[in-house]
Amino acid sequence: MFLSHSFFIKDNQAELLLHAHKYDFHIRFFHELSEFVDAVERDHGDSLYLIDLDALYNMQSDMHAKRKTLLLGELLQRLPADHRYVYLQSVRQGSRFILQQRLVDSNCLAFAEKPIANDVLVDKLFNLFVQQKRADLVRVAMLGAPPGWDEAALLAQRMEILYHTDPQTLHLRVKESQPDIVLITDVEFERTEAVVRVLKRNIEADPVREIILLQRGTDPALARRALDSGFDAQFDMDDPDLLARRLLNRADKIRISRDLIGKDRATGLLNKVGLQQKAQALICRAALEGKPLCLGVIDIDKFKTINDTWGHYFGDIVIKRLSLTLAARLEEGDLLSRFGGEEFVVVFWDCTLEQGWRRLDAMRAAFGANPFEVAPGDVRHFSFSGGLAAYPAYRSENELFLRADAMLYEAKEGGRNQIRPLPQRIAQTG
């Protein structure tokens, strides 16, 4: 939803709509603040809200004479407070720090200077859209007594706490659950000072994982010993609410670090490294809980022809729209990766081979229904082929991938735009 009274976007509204259409974005333009506010309040979808700051001053006919006297802060107060906004401002506006401060204090998701090219704006909006998706779960393993924080509130912020009581088996719990943060109380550290060294010296230790000492009271000597032993940080645990806030901030930084290492910059999906780490952890969890998994390998059909005919820029559009189509159909616990180029991998949690076939085939049909306007009036549809393998029939991430990749080859050889193995083969072998 875009509130704008005159176009500072380069070059015009029609061009912006054309670029947005390539990503399957739908933009609604508003020329009155009151209408924009009503639409935002009624919207319960997955939308971004853009505001041209100049429109705040000029598009308020319902305010009559008052509109010329209201300050920016008063204008911003008219926006629904339970949403976040992308603000477009001029270079002159962007040079004023007080104005920037006012924006970031007023539900600002991001701001940008105009003029900005349409293709650049749409690409930035795509990145924001990906970032607005549900944050990755951050798992915390804690050795010691709970500090009395609000666990439900932490879980609502996508932080899961796993408690452990035995320092001599903590390394096994860490290997099993693969937490992002390990918390160890000062009492447990004093009982077994080697505990952090055991975690750190394992050659398979996650370099992004943080091990934090939780300390009651002030004991600088103990804190120094802990840091020398290998702890990454020391937090005060006397105030549970403050501790929770510090951990949530830490979790955000860990997500950013993991994104840099394990996510594809173009789509926001897991890359090959990120998928391998998470898939291995998911297989361990499936073994512990006795759950099935299904891994699918996806490849866009005739992608080289797409690039050669309409250019690599258009090929990137096809890849990004496929990523949106797949991501929209994931369920809790699933994984999705851009494995490389036009190849994607999806892992369905608690899913048999037959169920995986139905889910991946539904994704195939949804992508095939996407219209791509390659030129004015020229609409094309594209497809992908896929191969599947299931755990526990194939027990490692590598075995699952190789089997699914072999099935993908069968799908390509069988005419493309299909998922293998076919349902009748699944029934025969099931």
MARPA-720009 format. One record per atom (N, C-alpha, C): y, z, x; residue in one letter. Coordinates in steps of 0.02 Angstrom, whole numbers, plus 32768, in hexadecimal, padded with zeros to 4 digits. Example, Ala and Ser with C-alpha at 12.3 -4.5 7.8 and 13.67 -1.06 7.14 Angstrom:
2
7EE481868294A7F1F81868267A7F5B81868294A7F9081628282S7FCB816582ACS8002818A8285S
END
This chain:
430
7FC58000802BM800080008000M803E8000802DM806B7FD2801FF80A37FC5804DF80E47FC88027F810F7FF98037L81527FFD801AL81837FDB8049L819F7FA28034S81CD7F7D805ES81FA7F538032S823B7F548040H82697F2D8017H827B7EEA8036H82777EE58077S82837EA58099S82577EA480D7S82417E6880E9F820D7E65811CF82287E648163F82187E998187F82267E9B81CEF81E77E8B81F6F81B17E8481D1I81737E7081F3I81797E278204I81647E15823DK81677DD08254K81277DAC823BK812D7D7A8213D81687D548202D81797D5C81B7D81457D64818CN81537D6C8145N81177D8A8122N81237D9A80E2Q80F07DBC80BBQ80B17D9280B3Q80B87D5080A8A807E7D25809EA80517D2580DCA80707D248117E80487D248155E80247D66815EE80467D9D814DL80267DDE8151L7FE87DE18123L7FEF7DC780E7L7FB77DC780B8L7F7D7D9C80D3L7F8E7D6680F4L7F5A7D3B8110L7F327D608146L7F557D828173H7F327DA881A6H7F097DE18187H7F267E038155A7F037E3A8134A7EC47E218112A7EC77DE680F5H7E8D7DCA80D3H7E537DBF8103H7E617DAD8140K7E2C7DA28171K7E037DE1817DK7E247E1C8176Y7E017E5B817EY7DE87E77813BY7DF27E508106D7DE17E6680C3D7E0C7EA280AED7E497EA680C8F7E797ED880B1F7EA07EBC8076F7EB17EE78048H7EDA7ED4800FH7F1A7EFC8012H7F537EDA8015I7F947EFC801BI7FBA7EF67FD9I7FD07F2D7FBFR7FFC7F2F7F84R80437F3F7F9CR80737F167F89F80B87F207F9DF80DF7F417F65F81097F717F78F81337F947F47F817C7F8D7F5DF81A87F897F2BH81EF7F817F39H82197FB97F1AH81F67FEB7EFDE821780277EE4E81EF80637EF9E821080967F12L81EE80D27F2BL81C880F47EF2L81E580F77EB7S81C481197E7FS818180F87E6ES817F80B57E70E814080927E62E810D809E7E99E8125809F7ED7F80F980AC7F10F80DB80F27F0BF810481247EFAV80EC81697EF4V80B8816F7EBDV80C5814F7E84D809581517E4DD805281337E62D805480FB7E87A801680DA7E9CA7FF081057ECEA801481257EFCV7FF381517F2DV7FD2818C7F0AV7FF481A97EDAE7FD881E37EB6E7F9A81D17E8FE7F9681937E77R7F5C817E7E50R7F2381657E7CR7F3181577EBBD7EFF81397EE7D7ECF816E7F02D7E8F81617EFAH7E5B818E7F15H7E2B81677F41H7E42812F7F5AG7E1881057F84G7E2381117FCEG7E0E80DF7FF5D7E1380E3803ED7E4F80BA8055D7E8B80D18045S7EC780A8804FS7EF380C38088S7F1B809680A3L7F5180A980D1L7F93809D80ADL7FC580C680BCY800580C3809AY803B80B580CEY805D807B80C8L8090806580F7L80D5806A80D6L8106808180FCI8149808980E1I817B806D8113I81A2803D80FED81DC80278124D8214805A8118D822A807C814CL825C80B18143L829A8099811EL82AE805C812BD82EA80438108D82DF804080BDD82A0803780A7A829380348060A829D8077803FA829580AE8065L82A180F08048L82E980F78030L831780D98055Y835E80DE8042Y837180AC800CY83528072800CN836B803B7FE2N8343802E7FA3N830680477F9FM82DB80367F66M82D080737F39M8305808E7F1EQ830180CA7EF3Q833080C27EB9Q832680917E90S835280867E57S835080C07E26S831880E57E26D8313811E7DF8D834181577E0BD835B81567E4AM8387818C7E61M83D0817D7E52M83E0813E7E41H8424812A7E30H8454813D7E68H848A81607E58A84BE816D7E8AA84A6819D7EC0A847481C77EB1K845D81F97EE1K843E81D97F1EK8424819C7F16R83FE817E7F4DR842781727F8BR846881707F84K849381637FBEK84A481A37FE3K849481DC7FC6T84A7821B7FE5T846B82438000T842E82317FEEL83F482568003L83E7824C804EL83D482828070L83C1827E80B6L8378826980BCL8365825580F9L8321823C8103L82EE827180EFL82FA82B08101G82CA82E580F0G82C082EA80A5G82F582E2807EE82F082E58035E82CA82A8801BE82D5826F803AL82B182328025L826682398033L82558254806EL820F825C807FL81EC828D8051L821182BD8036Q81F482EE8008Q81DC82CF7FC7Q81F382937FB8R81DD82717F7BR819682567F82R817E82507FC0L813B82347FCBL810682697FBCL80CF82577F9DP809982887F90P808282A97FD0P807F82EB7FCFA80748311800DA802B83118024A7FFD82FD7FF9D7FB68300800BD7F9D82BE8028D7FCA82948040H7FB882558061H7FDF825080A3H7FC7822380CFR7FE98216810ER800081CD8110R803781C28133Y805A8181812EY806581618172Y8066811E8171V807980F781ACV80C180E081A0V80EE80F381CDY813580E381C5Y814880AA81F4Y816E807B81D9L818B80448200L81D580508207L81EE804D8244Q8234805C8252Q825180298281Q829280248281S82B47FF782AFS82B7801582F4S82C97FEC8326V82D18004836BV8306803B836DV833C80318348R837280638347R835880A5832BR833280A282F5Q831680E082D8Q82E581008309Q82BE80D7832CG828C80F18359G82AA81148396G82E9810783A4S8309812683DES8321816D83D0S831E81828391R833981C4837ER830081F78379R82FE822683A8F82C7825683AAF82C58281836AF82FF8294834FI830082BE8313I82DE829B82D9I82E8825982D5L82C8823382A0L827C823282ABL8266822982EAQ821E822A82F9Q8201826D82E6Q822682A282F5Q820E82E582E5Q820782ED829AQ823782D38274R823482D7822CR81F782B38211R81E78279822EL81AE82528217L816C82768224L8163828D8262V812382AC8272V811982EE824DV814F830C8235D814A8348820CD8143833781C2D813E82F781B1S813C82E2816BS80FE82B6815ES80C382D3816CN808482B1815DN807F826C817DN8093826881BDC8093822981E0C804F821D8200C802F81E681EDL7FF181D1820DL800181AB824DL80348180824AA804B815A8285A808E813B8273A80B4812782A8F80F08100829CF80F380C782CDF8116809282B9A811C805682E3A8161803982DCA817680158311E81B87FF5830EE81B17FAE82F5E81E27F9882CEK81E57F5482B6K821E7F3082DCK821B7EEF82E4P81E77EC282CAP81A67EC982F0P816F7EBC82CDI812D7EBD82EBI81067E8282CFI80E47E5D82F9A80BF7E2282E3A808A7E3582B0A807F7E0A827FN80507E198249N80097E268263N7FF17DFC8291D7FAD7E0582A9D7FA77E4782D0D7FDC7E5A82F4V7FDB7E9A8319V7FDA7ED482E7V80047ED082B3L80067F068282L7FC37F0E8260L7FA57ED7824AV7F647EDC8227V7F2F7EF88256V7F2F7EE58295D7EFF7EFF82C5D7F087F4A82CED7F477F6082D2K7F557FA882D9K7F3F7FCE829AK7F497FAF8260L7F347FCF8222L7EE87FD5821FL7EC57FA28238F7E7C7FA6823CF7E667FE28266F7E867FEB82A0N7E75802382CBN7E82806682A9N7EBB806A8285L7ECA80A88260L7E9680B4822AL7E82807E8209F7E51808481D3F7E0F809F81EFF7DFB80868229V7DBD809F8249V7DC580E8825CV7DFF80FA8278Q7E0B813F828DQ7E0C81708253Q7E1F81578218Q7E24818381DDQ7DDF819281C0Q7DAC816F81D7K7D69817D81BFK7D5581C481D1K7D2281DC81B0R7D0D822181BBR7CFE822F8204R7D198267821DA7D1182788264A7CC882878274A7CB4827882B1D7C70828882C7D7C6582D482C4D7C2882E782B3L7C16832E82B4L7C15834782FCL7C3483808308V7C3183A18349V7C0483DE8342V7BCF83E0836BR7B9E84168366R7BAD844A839DR7BAD84898389V7BBB84C183B7V7B7F84F083B9V7B6584FD83F4A7B2F852E83FDA7B4F856E8418A7B4085A783F7M7B5F85E6840BM7B2A8619841EM7B308634845AL7B05866A8472L7B2B86AC846AL7B1386D6843BG7B3687158430G7B47871F83E7G7B65875883D7A7B74876A8392A7BAF87418377A7BAC872C8338P7BE48706831AP7C24872E831CP7C5D870D8327P7C9D8732832DP7CBF874182EAP7CA1872C82B3G7CBE873A8271G7CEC87038258G7CE486C6826FW7D0E86908257W7CF386748215W7D19864681F8D7D08862781B8D7CDD85E981C6D7C9C85F181C2E7C6E85BA81D3E7C74858081A2E7C80858F8162A7C87855A8130A7CC4852E8140A7CFB854E8156A7D3785288167A7D2B84FD81A5A7D06851781D6L7CF584F08211L7CCA84B481FFL7C9984BE81D3L7C6D848781C0L7C9584528199L7CC684688172A7CF18439814EA7D18840D817FA7D25842781BBQ7D48840281F0Q7D1683DE821EQ7CD883D88207R7CA383B4822BR7C8F83D7826BR7C8B841A8268M7C71844182A1M7C38846C8288M7BFD846382A7E7BC184888293E7BB084BB82C9E7BA484FA82B5I7B95853082E4I7B4A853F82E2I7B29853E831CL7AE385508323L7ADF8590834DL7AC385C58331Y7AC086058355Y7A7E860C837AY7A82862C83B5H7A46863983DEH7A4D867F83FBH7A1486A08405T7A1686E6841AT79F886F4845FT79D286C5847AD79AE86D184B8D79CB86A684F0D79EC86C58522P7A09869D8559P79D586778581P799886908584Q7964866F85ADQ79458632858BQ79548627854CT793D85EA852AT797785C08511T79B485D28525L79EE85AB850EL79E985638527L79D185588564H79CD8514857FH799E84E88555H796B85078537L793E84E1850CL796084CF84CAL798884FE84B0R79AC84F08472R79E084B9847DR7A0084BB84B7V7A32848784C7V7A10844384CDV79D6844184EEK79B2840284F5K799D83E784B2K798A84148485E797284008442E79AA83E98415E79E2840D8414S7A1783FF83E3S7A5083D683FES7A5583CE8441Q7A8983A68461Q7ACF83B78446Q7AE583F6844DP7B2884098434P7B6083EC845FP7B9B83E68441D7BD583CE8465D7BF88407848AD7BF28444846FI7C118480848DI7BDC84B7848EI7BDB84DD84C4V7BB1851984C8V7BDF855584D1V7BD8858684A6L7BFF85C484AAL7BD185FC84C0L7BE7862384F1I7BC0865C850AI7BEE8698850CI7BDA86CD84EAT7C04870A84EAT7C01872D852ET7C338755853BD7C35877A857BD7BFA87A98582D7BE287C68549V7BA987F3854BV7B6B87CE8563V7B6087928548E7B24876B855BE7B2A875285A3E7B66874185B9F7B70872A85FEF7B5F8762862FF7B75879E861FE7B6787D6864CE7B1D87E7864DE7AFA87DA8615R7AB187E68614R7A8C87B58641R7AA28774863FT7A7E87408664T7AB287108681T7ACD871F86BCE7B0386F686D8E7AEC86B086ECE7AAC86A586F4A7A9486648709A7A91863286D0A7AA086488692V7A94861E8659V7ABE85DD865CV7AFC85E28671V7B2685A68672V7B11857786ABV7AFB859486E4R7AE58569871BR7AA785428708R7A7A856086E2V7A3E853D86CAV7A518502869FV7A84850C8674L7A9A84D58649L7ABC849D8671L7AE384B086A2K7B0B847F86C8K7AE2845786F9K7AAE84748716R7A8B8453874DR7A5784218734R7A48842186F4N7A1883F186D9N7A3483AA86E3N7A0C837E8701I7A24833B8711I7A36831486D1I7A1983298699E7A2783078659E7A5F83298632E7A8283588651A7AB8837B862EA7AEF834A8619A7B08835285DCD7B3C832785C2D7B7E833785E5D7B9D83068608P7BDB8315862DP7C1683258600P7C13831185C0V7C4A831F8592V7C4383658573V7C0783808573R7BFC83C28554R7C2483F88578R7C4384258551E7C6A845C856DE7C46849E8561E7C4584C88595I7C27850A8590I7C60853D8596I7C6985678563I7CA48592855DI7C8F85DB8558I7CB08605857FL7CA5864D857CL7CD1866B8545L7CB286938519L7CD786B884E6L7CDD870184FDL7D1A87188503Q7D2687598523Q7D4E878784F5Q7D3787C484EDR7D5D87F884C9R7D83882284FCR7DC2883084EEG7DEA8857851CG7DFD882F8559G7E1B88528589T7E33883285C6T7E0B884A8602T7DEA881B8622D7DC5882A865FD7DCA87ED868CD7E0187E786B3P7E0B87AD86DEP7DD287A28710P7DB587D78729A7D7F87D0875AA7D4387AD873AA7D3287C086FCL7CFA87A186DAL7D0A875786CCL7D47874986B7A7D5A870486A9A7D5586D986E8A7D6B86F48721R7D6686CE8760R7D1E86C18772R7CF286F4876AR7CAB86EB8779R7C8D86B4874DR7CA186B5870EA7C86868486DFA7C9B863D86F2A7CDB86348702L7CF385F28714L7CD385DA8756L7CCA86088785D7CA985F787C3D7C5F85E487B8D7C4286008783S7BFC85F48774S7BF185B08754S7C2785938738G7C1F8551871AG7C3C854886D5G7C57857E86B7F7C7685788675F7CB28549867AF7CBD85238644D7CF684F58642D7D368516862AD7D30854C8604A7D6C856D85E9A7D5985B385D2A7D8C85DB85C5Q7D83861F85ABQ7DB18628856FQ7D95863E8536F7DBB864984F9F7DB6869384E5F7DEE86AC84CBD7DF086F084AFD7DCF86EE846AD7DA1871D845CM7D7F871D841BM7D95875783EFM7DCA877A8401D7DE187B283D8D7DFF879B8396D7E1C875F8394D7E3987448357D7E0F87088341D7DE187118311P7DB386DA82FDP7DD7869C82E4P7E0E86A582C0D7E32866A82A6D7E51864282DFD7E708664830FL7E8C86428349L7E56861F8371L7E1D86408379L7DE58622839DL7DCD85E2837AL7DC985E48338A7DB385A98312A7DE4856F831BA7E24857E831BR7E57854A8325R7E51852B836AR7E468554839CR7E3F853A83E0R7E01850E83E6R7DCB852283C5L7D8E84FA83C8L7D9784B783A3L7DBB84B7836BL7DC784798347L7DF184498371L7E2284648396N7E49843A83C3N7E1D841E83FBN7DF084488413R7DC284328448R7D9483FB842DR7D7F840383EEA7D5283D283D0A7D74838E83CBA7DB5838E83BAD7DD9834E83B7D7DDB832C83FBD7DE683538430K7DE783368473K7DA2831B8487K7D6E833F8473I7D2A83288482I7D1C82E7845DI7D3382E2841FR7D2A82A383F9R7D4C8269841DR7D8982758436I7DAE8241845AI7D88822D8499I7D70825F84BES7D4A825084FCS7D0C822884ECS7CE8823C84B7R7CAC821884A5R7CBC81D1848ER7CF581CA846BD7D0981878455D7D1581598491D7D36817584C5L7D45814C8500L7D0581378524L7CD381638524I7C9581558547I7C64812E851AI7C5F814384DCG7C28812C84B2G7C3981018477G7C7880E98472K7C8A80C08438K7CA9807E844CK7C9D804C8423D7CB88009842CD7D01800A8417D7D2E7FF38443R7D767FF88435R7D8B7FC983FCR7D687F9183F3A7D7E7F6083C1A7D6C7F76837AA7D337F978370T7D1D7FA8832DT7D1C7FF2831ET7D20801C8352G7D1B80648347G7CD4807D833EG7CA280508343L7C5C8063833CL7C41807B837FL7C06809A837EL7BE480AC83BBL7BD7806E83E6L7BDE80758428N7BC8803F8454N7B80804D846AN7B6780288499K7B22802F84AFK7B15807684CBK7B43808F84F3V7B3B80D28511V7B3B810784DAV7B6C810284ADG7B7181338478G7B358133844AG7B1B80F7843CL7AE180F38410L7AA481128431L7A9981038471Q7A5D811E8492Q7A5D816A8493Q7A988188849FQ7A9C81D184A0Q7A8D81EE845BQ7AAC81D28427K7AA481EE83E4K7A5F81DE83C7K7A4581A383D7A7A03819083BCA79CD81BE83D9A79D281CE8419Q79A181FA8437Q79A3823F8417Q79E08258840AA79E7829983E9A79CC829683A2A79D6825E837FL79BE8257833AL797282548338L79548233836AI790B8230836EI78EE8276837AI790E829D83A5C78F882E383B0C78FC830B8370C79328301834BR793A8325830BR7905830F82D9R78F682CE82D8A78C282B482AAA787E82D282BAA787082DA82FBA783082F8830FA782B834082F9A786283658301L786383AC82EEL785D83B582A3L787E838A827CE788083928233E784C8368820FE782583408234G77F283178215G780F82E181E8G784682C281FCK7868828F81D4K785C824981F2K785A821681C8P785581D181E2P789A81B681F4P789C81848220L78D9815F8231L78CA8115822CL78FE80EE8221C78F780A68223C79318089824BC79218060827DL7953804182A8L79557FF6829AL79927FDD8290G799A7F968283G79C77F7682B7G79B57F3A82CDV79DE7F1282FAV79F87ED682D3V7A3A7ECB82D7I7A5C7E9982AFI7A7F7E6782DEI7A7C7E2782CED7A9E7DF582F6D7ABD7DC182C7D7AFE7DB382D0I7B217D8282A5I7B057D3D82B2I7AF47D1B827DD7AD67CD88283D7B097CA5829BD7AF47C7B82CBK7B1C7C4482E5K7B627C5A82FAK7B657C92831DF7BA77CAE832FF7BCA7C818362F7BA57C62838EK7BC47C3483BFK7BE77BFB839BK7BC97BE28366T7BE87BAD833FT7C297BC5831FT7C297C048307I7C667C2182EAI7C9E7C22831EI7C8E7C3A835AN7CC07C3D8390N7CD87BF783A4N7CA87BC983ABD7CBA7B8683C2D7CE37B60838DD7CD77B6E834ET7CF87B488318T7D3D7B658308T7D417BA88302W7D807BC682ECW7DA07BF48320W7D837BFA835AG7DA27C1F8390G7D897C678395G7D917C8383D0H7D797CC883DDH7D9F7CFB83B5H7DDE7CEE83A7Y7E047D1E837EY7DE47D248339Y7DD17CEC831BF7DB17CEE82DAF7D6C7D0F82E0F7D497D028317G7D097D238322G7D107D6F8322G7D467D878341D7D537DD08341D7D5E7DE982FAD7D7F7DC282D0I7D897DD5828AI7D467DDD8266I7D197DAE8272V7CD77DB28252V7CB27DF18268V7CB67E0182A9I7C957E3D82C3I7CB27E7C82A3I7CF47E7F829DK7D137EBB8281K7D047EC38237K7D027E8B8213R7CF27E9181CCR7CA97EA281C1R7C7D7E8B81EDL7C387EA181E9L7C337EEC81F5L7C597F058226S7C577F4D8234S7C6D7F7681F7S7CA07F5E81D3L7CB77F818197L7C817F7E8160L7C627F448158T7C2E7F3D8125T7BF37F6C8132T7BDE7F708171L7BA67F9C8182L7BB97FE6817BL7BF47FF88196A7C09803E8196A7C108059814FA7C26802F8120A7C31804580DBA7BEF805780B9A7BB7804280D5R7B76804E80B5R7B4A807F80DCR7B6980A4810AL7B4480D8812EL7B3F81178104L7B0C813E8112E7B04817F80F3E7B0881B68128E7B0E81F38112E7B12822C8140E7AD5822C816EE7AE2823081AFG7AAD823181E1G7A9D81EE81FFG7AB581B781E2D7AA8817481FCD7AD38167823BD7ABE81368263L7AE38120829EL7AF180D68298L7B2A80C082B4L7B3B807982B5L7B5C806982F7L7B4580338317S7B5F80218359S7B6C7FD7835DS7BA37FC5837ER7BAB7F818395R7B8B7F7F83DAR7B4F7F6483DDF7B267F698419F7B3E7F3B8450F7B617F06843CG7B7C7ED7846CG7B887E94844AG7BC27E768457G7BD07E358439G7BCC7E3683EEG7BA17E0A83D2E7B987E068389E7B5B7E2D8372E7B3F7E58839DE7B037E7E838CE7B147EC6837AE7AF77EDE8343F7B027F22832BF7ABE7F448323F7AC07F878328V7A837FAE831CV7A947FE582EAV7A697FEE82B9V7A7180248288V7A33804F8289V7A3C80918283V7A0480BF827EV7A0B80E4823CV79D980DE8211F79D9810081D1F79B2814181D7F79D3817881C7W79B581BA81CBW798981C7818DW794F81E88198D792281FB8161D791381BE8137D78FA818A8157C78F381498136C78B38126814FC788881118120T784B80ED8133T785C80A48141T782A807F8159L783480388168L784480118128L7822802180F2E782F7FFE80B2E7875800D8099E788A804D809CQ78CD805F8086Q7901803F80B4Q78F2803D80F5G7920801E8124G79297FD48115G78F37FB28102W78F97F6B80F1W79287F6180B6W79217F8A8082R794C7F838047R79957F908059R79A17FC38083R79E77FD38095R7A057F9D80C0R79E07F8480F3L79FC7F52811FL7A047F0F80FBL79D77F0080CCD79DE7EC280A6D7A1A7EC68078D7A2A7F01805DA7A667F088034A7AA57EFE805EA7AA37F15809DM7ADB7F0980CAM7AE27EBE80D9M7AA97E9D80E2R7AAA7E5480EER7ACA7E2F80B4R7AB77E428077A7AD27E21803CA7B1D7E2F8035A7B327E6D8044A7B797E7E803EA7BA37E578070A7B8B7E5180ADF7BB07E2A80DFF7BB37DE180CBF7B7C7DC680B2G7B7A7D80809DG7BAA7D718064G7BBC7DA4803DA7BEA7D9A8005A7C337D9B801BA7C417DAF8058N7C867DB28071N7CA27D6B8079N7CDB7D5C805AP7CFA7D1A8064P7D267D1A80A1P7D217CE780CAF7D4B7CDE8105F7D737C9D80FCF7DB47CA380F8E7DDE7C6880F2E7DEF7C4E8138E7DCB7C1C814EV7DD37C028192V7E107BD58197V7E277BBB815EA7E647B928159A7E7A7B958110A7EB87B878102P7ED07B8A80BCP7EA27B62808EP7E847B85805EG7E587B65802EG7E117B5A8046G7E027B6B8084D7DBF7B6080A1D7D9E7BA480ABD7D727BB8807DV7D527BF9807EV7D097BF18094V7CF47C1880C5R7CAF7C1580DFR7C8F7C5B80D7R7C4C7C5980D7H7C257C9780D7H7BF67C958113H7BEC7CCF8132F7BC17CD4816DF7B887D04815EF7B597D07818BS7B1D7D30817FS7B077D5181C0S7AD97D8081B9F7AB87D9D81F4F7A6D7DA281E7F7A487DA6821DS7A007DB2821BS79F37DF88237S79BB7E158223G79AD7E59823AG79637E658244G79547E938271G790F7EA9827DG790B7EF58279G78D27F0F8263L78CA7F578258L788E7F73827CL78937FB3828EA785A7FDA82A8A786380218290A782B8046828AA782E8089826DA780F80BD829BA782B80F88299Y780F813482B9Y77E9815A8282Y77AD8173828EP778D818082CFP775E814982E8P7759811082C7A772D80DC82E0A774280C88327A778380C58333Y779F80BA8376Y77C880F88388Y77BA811883BFR77CF815D83C8R780E816783F2R78218137841BS785D813F8444S7893810E842ES78D0811B8443E790780EE8433E78FA80A9844FE78DF80A5848BN78D1806484AAN789A803F8485N786480628472E782E8042844CE784680288409E786F805083E7L788B803C83A6L78B57FFD83AEL78E07FFD83E1F790C7FC383EBF78E47F8483FAF78B37F898428L788C7F4E843BL78667F328400L78497F5D83D6R78257F46839BR78557F258369R788E7F45835CA78BF7F28832DA78DA7EE78347A78E57EE38388D78FF7EA583A6D78CC7E6C839FD788C7E7C83A5A78577E4A839BA78577E328353A78627E608324M78667E4D82DEM78A47E2382D0M78DC7E3282F3L79187E0882ECL79097DC18302L78E47DB98339Y78D37D778352Y78AA7D51831CY787D7D7582FBE78567D5682C5E78847D3F828DE78B57D68827CA78E47D568246A790C7D188258A79217D138297K79457CD782AEK79187C9A82ABK78DB7CA282C3E78AC7C6A82C3E78987C56827CE789A7C85824EG78867C78820AG78BC7C5A81DFG78F67C4B81FBG792A7C2A81D5G796C7C4F81CFG79727C8B81EER79AF7CB381EER79BF7CCF81A8R79F37CF981A5N7A0B7D178167N79D27D3C8143N79AD7D648168Q79767D8A814BQ79667DC58178Q793E7DF4815CI792A7E308180I78DE7E2F8189I78C77E3C81C5R787F7E4081D4R786F7E8681EFR78317EA181E2P77FB7E7F81BFP78097E798175P77EB7E478156L77F37E3C810EL77D17E7480E7L77E77E8180A9P77CB7EB98082P777F7EB5807AP77647E788071Q771B7E748068Q76F67E8980A7Q77137E7A80E2R76F47E908120R76F87EDC8127R77317EF88112I77387F418115I77027F6280E9I76F77F4680AEA76C67F62807FA76807F5C809CA76717F2580BEQ762F7F1A80DAQ76207F4A8113Q76547F59813CT764A7F858176T76587FCE8167T76797FDA812CG768F801E811CG7657804E810FG
END
